[in-house]
Amino acid sequence: MNSHQVLRAAALSLAAIGFLSLSACSHDQKDGKSPPTTAAGALLPRDTVVSLTAVTGYFPEVTKEASTGPNETSAGKPTGSRSVVFTSDDGNKKVTVSVDQYANAADASAAFETAVQGSEVAPGFKPATAPSLGQGAFAGTSQVGAEMHFGVGTRDGRLLVNLTHAGGIPVTPANSNNLSALAGAELAAAKQALGPSGSN
């Protein structure tokens, strides 16, 4: 596992520093066939992740959905996942949003703890103030080469939500607050899409 994957796995659960090399799988469910099943479980519906409009509301420079597919760096064994990479037109500014659904809250909690522990040993990791979201949250920064990343994640019931910004989006208090606010919107979107039986 390379340093990007280690960092991303940590953040993914909500820990905060996802450092997925933003080349997330770009296959989506558009043909009416059953969603593919991978190590990250079944592909969750697209509406479990916020829309481009929601992301642009917090990061105006992010203007397109670059790719979507299962979260290939999920912690533990989710029953389903979805990851979406949003970028600026030139691809330099990136926001990644992921959601993982587990069979039960205990599995989600264990995956969250694994991700938090992984993030704490990530290269250049520095914890940040976690937002008040869900039943647990985590935030922090890390550096891969010259590039700084900021991530935030939360656990709630059976769900883990993870968001990161990277590339040309600087790590500033304003951007960190925007990502935390977007994380709240993402958690709400995932819970609405999956309903009580899918999120609790």
Long-range contacts (C-beta under 8 A, 24 or more apart in sequence): 3-122, 3-123, 3-144, 4-144, 5-73, 6-118, 6-121, 6-122, 7-118, 7-119, 7-122, 7-123, 7-125, 7-142, 7-144, 7-149, 8-73, 8-164, 9-73, 9-74, 9-75, 9-114, 9-115, 9-118, 10-115, 10-116, 10-117, 10-118, 10-119, 10-120, 10-122, 11-115, 11-119, 11-138, 11-151, 11-153, 11-162, 11-164, 12-71, 12-73, 12-74, 12-75, 12-98, 12-100, 12-115, 12-153, 12-160, 12-162, 13-75, 13-76, 13-100, 13-111, 13-112, 13-114, 13-115, 13-116, 13-138, 13-153, 13-155, 13-160, 13-162, 14-112, 14-115, 14-116, 14-134, 14-136, 14-137, 14-138, 14-152, 14-153, 14-154, 14-155, 14-160, 14-161, 14-162, 15-112, 15-115, 15-116, 15-118, 15-119, 15-138, 15-140, 15-151, 15-153, 15-162, 16-119, 16-128, 16-130, 16-138, 16-139, 16-140, 16-141, 16-150, 16-151, 16-152, 16-153, 16-162, 16-164, 17-119, 17-122, 17-125, 17-140, 17-141, 17-142, 17-149, 17-150, 17-151, 17-164, 18-73, 18-96, 18-98, 18-149, 18-151, 18-153, 18-162, 18-163, 18-164, 19-122, 19-142, 19-144, 19-149, 19-151, 19-164, 19-166, 20-72, 20-73, 20-83, 20-85, 20-96, 20-164, 22-66, 22-67, 22-85, 22-87, 22-94, 22-96, 22-166, 22-167, 23-67, 23-85, 24-67, 24-68, 24-69, 24-71, 24-72, 24-83, 24-84, 24-85, 24-96, 25-67, 25-68, 25-69, 25-70, 25-72, 25-83, 26-66, 26-67, 26-68, 26-69, 27-69, 28-68, 28-69, 35-80, 36-70, 38-70, 38-72, 39-72, 39-74, 39-77, 40-70, 40-71, 40-72, 40-74, 40-78, 40-80, 40-81, 40-100, 41-70, 41-74, 41-77, 41-78, 41-79, 41-80, 41-81, 41-100, 41-101, 42-79, 42-80, 43-69, 43-70, 43-80, 43-81, 43-82, 44-80, 44-81, 44-82, 44-99, 44-101, 44-193, 44-194, 45-82, 45-193, 46-82, 46-84, 47-189, 47-193, 48-82, 48-99, 48-101, 48-189, 48-190, 48-193, 48-194, 49-82, 49-83, 49-84, 49-97, 49-98, 49-99, 49-186, 49-189, 49-190, 50-97, 50-182, 50-185, 50-186, 50-189, 52-86, 54-182, 54-185, 54-189, 55-86, 55-95, 55-97, 55-182, 58-178, 58-179, 58-181, 58-182, 59-86, 59-93, 59-95, 59-165, 59-169, 59-175, 59-178, 59-182, 61-88, 61-93, 61-168, 61-169, 62-86, 62-87, 62-88, 62-93, 62-94, 62-95, 62-169, 63-87, 63-88, 63-89, 64-88, 64-89, 66-91, 66-94, 71-98, 71-99, 71-100, 74-98, 74-100, 74-111, 75-100, 75-111, 75-112, 75-114, 75-115, 75-118, 75-160, 76-100, 76-102, 76-107, 76-108, 76-110, 76-111, 76-114, 77-102, 77-107, 78-102, 78-107, 78-111, 78-160, 79-103, 87-167, 88-167, 88-168, 91-167, 92-167, 92-168, 93-165, 93-167, 93-168, 93-169, 94-164, 94-165, 94-166, 94-167, 94-169, 95-163, 95-164, 95-165, 95-169, 95-179, 95-182, 96-162, 96-163, 96-164, 96-165, 96-166, 97-161, 97-162, 97-163, 97-182, 97-186, 98-161, 98-162, 98-163, 99-159, 99-160, 99-161, 99-162, 99-186, 99-190, 100-159, 100-160, 100-161, 100-162, 101-158, 101-159, 101-194, 101-198, 101-199, 102-158, 102-159, 102-160, 103-158, 104-158, 105-157, 105-158, 105-200, 107-158, 108-155, 108-157, 108-158, 108-159, 108-160, 109-135, 109-136, 109-155, 111-160, 112-136, 112-138, 112-153, 112-155, 112-160, 115-153, 115-160, 115-162, 119-151, 128-152, 128-176, 131-180, 131-181, 131-183, 131-184, 133-180, 133-183, 133-184, 133-187, 134-159, 134-161, 134-187, 137-183, 139-176, 139-180, 141-171, 150-175, 150-176, 150-179, 151-179, 152-176, 152-179, 152-180, 152-183, 153-183, 154-183, 154-187, 156-187, 156-191, 156-199, 157-199, 157-200, 158-198, 158-199, 158-200, 159-187, 159-190, 159-191, 159-194, 159-199, 161-186, 161-187, 161-190
